[in-house]
């Protein structure tokens, strides 16, 4: 699974609203970002490596459920602007972890210093949980 991260500030910028040090993105910039994502997904679909890919809604629409003193407590978004959240994911099935890492590198914006994605194998059973 290739996990992509963002923050409420990122979603605000994509919606054309500046957020802190993050300027608003123009419709052309948003279209270019979506175009890049579509191109990468199309490429890995054509190679037979794409299993699924989804984007997630903005953190403002999220809820966190935790147990406190044995009872569930629900907290609504938004999360603090600096807190990263899972923004989307892509699941690939390919020949090796190295190949999955190569695919993941295509999702990192070369113009965004410090941006990253995580790559982790999906556990098929309990035996996969042992490191």
KEKOLKOL-835431 format. One record per residue (C-alpha): x negated, y, z; residue number from 0; residue in one letter. Coordinates in nm, 2 decimals, padded with zeros to 4 digits. Example, Ala and Ser with C-alpha at 12.3 -4.5 7.8 and 13.67 -1.06 7.14 Angstrom:
<site><x>-01.23</x><y>-00.45</y><z>00.78</z><pos>0</pos><code>A</code></site>
<site><x>-01.37</x><y>-00.11</y><z>00.71</z><pos>1</pos><code>S</code></site>
// end
This chain:
<site><x>00.00</x><y>00.00</y><z>00.00</z><pos>0</pos><code>X</code></site>
<site><x>-00.13</x><y>00.34</y><z>-00.10</z><pos>1</pos><code>X</code></site>
<site><x>00.00</x><y>00.60</y><z>00.15</z><pos>2</pos><code>X</code></site>
<site><x>00.02</x><y>00.96</y><z>00.06</z><pos>3</pos><code>X</code></site>
<site><x>00.04</x><y>01.23</y><z>00.33</z><pos>4</pos><code>X</code></site>
<site><x>00.17</x><y>01.58</y><z>00.36</z><pos>5</pos><code>X</code></site>
<site><x>00.32</x><y>01.83</y><z>00.61</z><pos>6</pos><code>X</code></site>
<site><x>00.63</x><y>02.04</y><z>00.63</z><pos>7</pos><code>X</code></site>
<site><x>00.41</x><y>02.33</y><z>00.50</z><pos>8</pos><code>X</code></site>
<site><x>00.34</x><y>02.12</y><z>00.18</z><pos>9</pos><code>X</code></site>
<site><x>00.71</x><y>02.06</y><z>00.12</z><pos>10</pos><code>X</code></site>
<site><x>00.78</x><y>02.43</y><z>00.18</z><pos>11</pos><code>X</code></site>
<site><x>00.51</x><y>02.53</y><z>-00.07</z><pos>12</pos><code>X</code></site>
<site><x>00.66</x><y>02.28</y><z>-00.33</z><pos>13</pos><code>X</code></site>
<site><x>01.00</x><y>02.45</y><z>-00.27</z><pos>14</pos><code>X</code></site>
<site><x>00.84</x><y>02.79</y><z>-00.36</z><pos>15</pos><code>X</code></site>
<site><x>00.82</x><y>02.91</y><z>00.00</z><pos>16</pos><code>X</code></site>
<site><x>00.48</x><y>03.02</y><z>00.14</z><pos>17</pos><code>X</code></site>
<site><x>00.39</x><y>02.85</y><z>00.47</z><pos>18</pos><code>X</code></site>
<site><x>00.11</x><y>02.98</y><z>00.68</z><pos>19</pos><code>X</code></site>
<site><x>-00.21</x><y>02.96</y><z>00.48</z><pos>20</pos><code>X</code></site>
<site><x>-00.04</x><y>02.76</y><z>00.21</z><pos>21</pos><code>X</code></site>
<site><x>00.09</x><y>02.98</y><z>-00.08</z><pos>22</pos><code>X</code></site>
<site><x>00.41</x><y>02.89</y><z>-00.26</z><pos>23</pos><code>X</code></site>
<site><x>00.36</x><y>02.67</y><z>-00.56</z><pos>24</pos><code>X</code></site>
<site><x>00.50</x><y>02.78</y><z>-00.89</z><pos>25</pos><code>X</code></site>
<site><x>00.74</x><y>02.57</y><z>-01.08</z><pos>26</pos><code>X</code></site>
<site><x>00.46</x><y>02.50</y><z>-01.33</z><pos>27</pos><code>X</code></site>
<site><x>00.23</x><y>02.37</y><z>-01.05</z><pos>28</pos><code>X</code></site>
<site><x>00.50</x><y>02.15</y><z>-00.91</z><pos>29</pos><code>X</code></site>
<site><x>00.58</x><y>02.01</y><z>-01.26</z><pos>30</pos><code>X</code></site>
<site><x>00.21</x><y>01.95</y><z>-01.31</z><pos>31</pos><code>X</code></site>
<site><x>00.18</x><y>01.76</y><z>-00.98</z><pos>32</pos><code>X</code></site>
<site><x>00.49</x><y>01.55</y><z>-01.06</z><pos>33</pos><code>X</code></site>
<site><x>00.36</x><y>01.49</y><z>-01.41</z><pos>34</pos><code>X</code></site>
<site><x>00.03</x><y>01.36</y><z>-01.27</z><pos>35</pos><code>X</code></site>
<site><x>00.20</x><y>01.12</y><z>-01.04</z><pos>36</pos><code>X</code></site>
<site><x>00.43</x><y>01.00</y><z>-01.31</z><pos>37</pos><code>X</code></site>
<site><x>00.13</x><y>00.94</y><z>-01.54</z><pos>38</pos><code>X</code></site>
<site><x>-00.06</x><y>00.74</y><z>-01.28</z><pos>39</pos><code>X</code></site>
<site><x>00.26</x><y>00.53</y><z>-01.20</z><pos>40</pos><code>X</code></site>
<site><x>00.32</x><y>00.47</y><z>-01.57</z><pos>41</pos><code>X</code></site>
<site><x>-00.03</x><y>00.35</y><z>-01.62</z><pos>42</pos><code>X</code></site>
<site><x>-00.02</x><y>00.10</y><z>-01.33</z><pos>43</pos><code>X</code></site>
<site><x>00.33</x><y>-00.01</y><z>-01.44</z><pos>44</pos><code>X</code></site>
<site><x>00.20</x><y>-00.08</y><z>-01.79</z><pos>45</pos><code>X</code></site>
<site><x>-00.09</x><y>-00.28</y><z>-01.64</z><pos>46</pos><code>X</code></site>
<site><x>00.15</x><y>-00.48</y><z>-01.43</z><pos>47</pos><code>X</code></site>
<site><x>00.00</x><y>-00.37</y><z>-01.10</z><pos>48</pos><code>X</code></site>
<site><x>00.29</x><y>-00.14</y><z>-00.98</z><pos>49</pos><code>X</code></site>
<site><x>00.53</x><y>-00.31</y><z>-00.73</z><pos>50</pos><code>X</code></site>
<site><x>00.71</x><y>00.00</y><z>-00.60</z><pos>51</pos><code>X</code></site>
<site><x>00.66</x><y>00.37</y><z>-00.54</z><pos>52</pos><code>X</code></site>
<site><x>00.87</x><y>00.62</y><z>-00.35</z><pos>53</pos><code>X</code></site>
<site><x>00.85</x><y>00.98</y><z>-00.23</z><pos>54</pos><code>X</code></site>
<site><x>01.00</x><y>01.07</y><z>00.11</z><pos>55</pos><code>X</code></site>
<site><x>01.21</x><y>01.37</y><z>00.19</z><pos>56</pos><code>X</code></site>
<site><x>01.07</x><y>01.66</y><z>00.39</z><pos>57</pos><code>X</code></site>
<site><x>00.98</x><y>01.61</y><z>00.76</z><pos>58</pos><code>X</code></site>
<site><x>01.26</x><y>01.86</y><z>00.85</z><pos>59</pos><code>X</code></site>
<site><x>01.50</x><y>01.57</y><z>00.76</z><pos>60</pos><code>X</code></site>
<site><x>01.32</x><y>01.32</y><z>00.98</z><pos>61</pos><code>X</code></site>
<site><x>01.40</x><y>01.18</y><z>01.32</z><pos>62</pos><code>X</code></site>
<site><x>01.17</x><y>01.01</y><z>01.56</z><pos>63</pos><code>X</code></site>
<site><x>01.31</x><y>00.75</y><z>01.79</z><pos>64</pos><code>X</code></site>
<site><x>01.11</x><y>00.66</y><z>02.11</z><pos>65</pos><code>X</code></site>
<site><x>01.17</x><y>00.47</y><z>02.43</z><pos>66</pos><code>X</code></site>
<site><x>01.15</x><y>00.67</y><z>02.75</z><pos>67</pos><code>X</code></site>
<site><x>01.22</x><y>00.49</y><z>03.07</z><pos>68</pos><code>X</code></site>
<site><x>01.38</x><y>00.21</y><z>02.87</z><pos>69</pos><code>X</code></site>
<site><x>01.62</x><y>00.44</y><z>02.68</z><pos>70</pos><code>X</code></site>
<site><x>01.59</x><y>00.55</y><z>02.32</z><pos>71</pos><code>X</code></site>
<site><x>01.53</x><y>00.92</y><z>02.28</z><pos>72</pos><code>X</code></site>
<site><x>01.58</x><y>01.08</y><z>01.93</z><pos>73</pos><code>X</code></site>
<site><x>01.39</x><y>01.39</y><z>01.83</z><pos>74</pos><code>X</code></site>
<site><x>01.49</x><y>01.58</y><z>01.51</z><pos>75</pos><code>X</code></site>
<site><x>01.24</x><y>01.73</y><z>01.27</z><pos>76</pos><code>X</code></site>
<site><x>01.07</x><y>01.95</y><z>01.18</z><pos>77</pos><code>X</code></site>
<site><x>00.74</x><y>01.83</y><z>01.31</z><pos>78</pos><code>X</code></site>
<site><x>00.48</x><y>02.10</y><z>01.38</z><pos>79</pos><code>X</code></site>
<site><x>00.34</x><y>02.25</y><z>01.06</z><pos>80</pos><code>X</code></site>
<site><x>00.00</x><y>02.10</y><z>01.12</z><pos>81</pos><code>X</code></site>
<site><x>00.12</x><y>01.74</y><z>01.18</z><pos>82</pos><code>X</code></site>
<site><x>00.07</x><y>01.52</y><z>00.88</z><pos>83</pos><code>X</code></site>
<site><x>00.35</x><y>01.28</y><z>00.79</z><pos>84</pos><code>X</code></site>
<site><x>00.39</x><y>01.00</y><z>00.54</z><pos>85</pos><code>X</code></site>
<site><x>00.50</x><y>01.18</y><z>00.22</z><pos>86</pos><code>X</code></site>
<site><x>00.53</x><y>00.88</y><z>00.00</z><pos>87</pos><code>X</code></site>
<site><x>00.39</x><y>00.54</y><z>-00.09</z><pos>88</pos><code>X</code></site>
<site><x>00.29</x><y>00.32</y><z>-00.38</z><pos>89</pos><code>X</code></site>
<site><x>00.26</x><y>-00.05</y><z>-00.36</z><pos>90</pos><code>X</code></site>
<site><x>00.04</x><y>-00.22</y><z>-00.61</z><pos>91</pos><code>X</code></site>
<site><x>-00.04</x><y>-00.59</y><z>-00.67</z><pos>92</pos><code>X</code></site>
<site><x>-00.38</x><y>-00.62</y><z>-00.82</z><pos>93</pos><code>X</code></site>
<site><x>-00.69</x><y>-00.84</y><z>-00.84</z><pos>94</pos><code>X</code></site>
<site><x>-00.88</x><y>-00.70</y><z>-00.54</z><pos>95</pos><code>X</code></site>
<site><x>-00.88</x><y>-00.44</y><z>-00.26</z><pos>96</pos><code>X</code></site>
<site><x>-01.15</x><y>-00.26</y><z>-00.46</z><pos>97</pos><code>X</code></site>
<site><x>-00.91</x><y>-00.23</y><z>-00.75</z><pos>98</pos><code>X</code></site>
<site><x>-00.64</x><y>-00.09</y><z>-00.52</z><pos>99</pos><code>X</code></site>
<site><x>-00.89</x><y>00.16</y><z>-00.39</z><pos>100</pos><code>X</code></site>
<site><x>-00.97</x><y>00.27</y><z>-00.75</z><pos>101</pos><code>X</code></site>
<site><x>-00.60</x><y>00.32</y><z>-00.82</z><pos>102</pos><code>X</code></site>
<site><x>-00.56</x><y>00.51</y><z>-00.49</z><pos>103</pos><code>X</code></site>
<site><x>-00.84</x><y>00.75</y><z>-00.59</z><pos>104</pos><code>X</code></site>
<site><x>-00.62</x><y>00.86</y><z>-00.88</z><pos>105</pos><code>X</code></site>
<site><x>-00.37</x><y>01.01</y><z>-00.64</z><pos>106</pos><code>X</code></site>
<site><x>-00.62</x><y>01.24</y><z>-00.46</z><pos>107</pos><code>X</code></site>
<site><x>-00.61</x><y>01.59</y><z>-00.60</z><pos>108</pos><code>X</code></site>
<site><x>-00.96</x><y>01.68</y><z>-00.70</z><pos>109</pos><code>X</code></site>
<site><x>-00.88</x><y>02.05</y><z>-00.64</z><pos>110</pos><code>X</code></site>
<site><x>-00.77</x><y>02.00</y><z>-00.28</z><pos>111</pos><code>X</code></site>
<site><x>-01.08</x><y>01.96</y><z>-00.06</z><pos>112</pos><code>X</code></site>
<site><x>-01.01</x><y>01.72</y><z>00.23</z><pos>113</pos><code>X</code></site>
<site><x>-00.69</x><y>01.57</y><z>00.08</z><pos>114</pos><code>X</code></site>
<site><x>-00.68</x><y>01.19</y><z>00.12</z><pos>115</pos><code>X</code></site>
<site><x>-00.47</x><y>00.88</y><z>00.08</z><pos>116</pos><code>X</code></site>
<site><x>-00.50</x><y>00.56</y><z>00.28</z><pos>117</pos><code>X</code></site>
<site><x>-00.51</x><y>00.21</y><z>00.13</z><pos>118</pos><code>X</code></site>
<site><x>-00.40</x><y>-00.09</y><z>00.34</z><pos>119</pos><code>X</code></site>
<site><x>-00.32</x><y>-00.45</y><z>00.25</z><pos>120</pos><code>X</code></site>
<site><x>00.05</x><y>-00.54</y><z>00.32</z><pos>121</pos><code>X</code></site>
<site><x>00.07</x><y>-00.83</y><z>00.57</z><pos>122</pos><code>X</code></site>
<site><x>00.24</x><y>-01.13</y><z>00.42</z><pos>123</pos><code>X</code></site>
<site><x>00.25</x><y>-01.31</y><z>00.76</z><pos>124</pos><code>X</code></site>
<site><x>00.12</x><y>-01.31</y><z>01.11</z><pos>125</pos><code>X</code></site>
<site><x>-00.21</x><y>-01.46</y><z>01.01</z><pos>126</pos><code>X</code></site>
<site><x>-00.28</x><y>-01.14</y><z>00.81</z><pos>127</pos><code>X</code></site>
<site><x>-00.26</x><y>-00.92</y><z>01.12</z><pos>128</pos><code>X</code></site>
<site><x>-00.59</x><y>-01.05</y><z>01.27</z><pos>129</pos><code>X</code></site>
<site><x>-00.87</x><y>-00.82</y><z>01.17</z><pos>130</pos><code>X</code></site>
// end
